[in-house]
Amino acid sequence: MRKQSEAALADRHLLGSRLRSAGLAGAVIVEVHENASVMVSRTRTGSLRVHRGYAYASDHVLEAIVRYITPGAGRVGVKEAENILLSFRVHDYVPPKKIHMRKSRLKTGDRTYIRKLRKLHQALNELHFKTKLSHVPISVSHRMRIRLGEITIADCEPKVVQISLSRAHLERDPWKEVECTLLHEMVHQWQVETGLEADHGREFREMALRVGIQPAATRDVAAVVSHNRLKVNS
Ligand SMILES: [Zn+2]
């Protein structure tokens, strides 16, 4: 059983003693829950699971709960008891817990940037690489403040895991500069996919000139190995 708050434990205690007064057999263990649906049920081990909110219901409702779960009430009796217990608005006393949706790591506008960058990658691939570069995931990084872009390469095989561009860069600089950053990373991608080392060596400089970007790797940091992946920063 999960850890319950003090308030839940108090409600459980209150509900247990009130249900016993309403006729519940002493041996039946009472558990409380705060689910949005299924107000009353029996567990496989025979315990009674009741919504916490019933701790605040009238005796009439609690008696209905006991009838509902006690064998021998008959189909009509069970249905009648069910109608009574469902008529009590448990959520007025114990509101249902909010369902926690997994928060997306994407921030507003990221999707639009990613879409634009994907299109740009495709266009530059056609224009400069005869569409030979593979489709790679492109992400937007909120952590990159100084670096403009980054390429992540799998360490076990010559494969690009993803290309990331700095969100700050995307927001601040003209699109032409963003294009240069993406091209820079794509030259690294070309290196990886043609079996070359991803660095800023001679092949990099030659290819950079051919695609029309400055071969100088400005704001560059040495390649770092982290999380089993080789990252080449630019
Ligand atoms: Zn670089």
Boltz pocket constraint, residues with backbone or C-beta under 6 A from the ligand:
constraints:
  - pocket:
      binder: B
      contacts: [[A, 184], [A, 188], [A, 199], [A, 200], [A, 217], [A, 220], [A, 232], [A, 233], [A, 234]]
      max_distance: 6.0
